[in-house]
Amino acid sequence: MRYATHEDMKAIRAHVSDEDFRRAIDAAPPGIVDPRSWAYWNLMLGRYPAPPLPVRAL
């Protein structure tokens, strides 16, 4: 999602349901999704405010 173009995401969204996309976001490891993309995709899935970004536990 971070490096995908608009055309890439259109193609993905044609084959992935909102529920599958939510599960993918919820399972994203820390550092994979940048804050801007995290906020945007959570908003697109009806989650506002977005939940906290995953963080690394050291």
N, C-alpha and C positions, 0 to 999 in steps of 0.2 A: 504494500500500500504506500509505502514511503517513496519509492522510486517509480511507481507505475504511472503511466500516462493516462490521460482521460480515456483513450481508446482501449488501453489495457484493462482499466477498471470496468468499462462498459462490457467488454467480453467476459470478464470474470463474473460480473453481476448478472449476466444473462444465464449463467449456469449454477450460481450459488444463491440459495435462499437467504432471506434476512436472518433467519434463525441460525443457519450454518455460519453466516458471517459473524453474528454475535458470539457464537461459540469460539470461532477462530480468534476474535479480538480478546475474549476472556482468557484464552489459553496462551496469549502472546507472551513470550519470555521478556524479562526486563531488557530494555535497550533496543528492541526490534522496531518499535513504533515511536516516532518522534512526537513531542507534545502537540504540535499543530495537527498532525494526522490523527492522533488519538482523539483530540477534541472534535475534529471534523467528522470522523466516521462514527463516533458515538452519537453526535447530533443527527447524522443521517439515519441512524437506527432508532431514533426517538429517545435517546438517553441524554437529557440535559438537566442538570449539569453532568458532565462526564464523570465516571468513577475515577479514582486516583490511578495514575499510571503505575504499572508494575514496577517494583523497585528491587534491586539486588540486595540480598542479605549477606553481609560479610561477617 
